[in-house]
Amino acid sequence: MAANVIGMFAIPYYNHLLSLLETSPELSRTGKGILKQMAYAAGGAGIGGIVGGPLGALVGTAVGGLIGYMKSDPYDSMLDVLRKLSEKEKRELVEKVQSLVGSTAIEELTRFIAQQVNRELLVNLVSEFAQKAASGG
């Protein structure tokens, strides 16, 4: 029963956290990383098409996309990882963030990130959590 009550409060907090992270300047690199991948794929398609026609364009797109993915910043997939967390993982992340913030109130999280140093601490904590979750740990 107590776990269900905690879980009910964790989801709105998690959703607010995700919303804040999506608008964070530190995470704006995510969009740039996706555009970089698309640019590599388009470049590969163009070069492949010139060299090998339609089949070359297909191969060039695949190779270009792969190169773009390999050159992407580790932040690029962080939001995707966070969106795919299980309910248990969401609660664990919320608990870690609440511990960092020093409060369970959503309003305190919003106040906490008003300072640059706190935003960096939050981004680092969430990034580490996402990396562990993505690797199955």
Summary of the structure (lengths in Angstrom):
residues: 137
radius of gyration: 19.3
end to end distance: 27.0
largest distance: 64.6
contacts: 396
relative contact order: 0.15
helix: 85%
strand: 0%
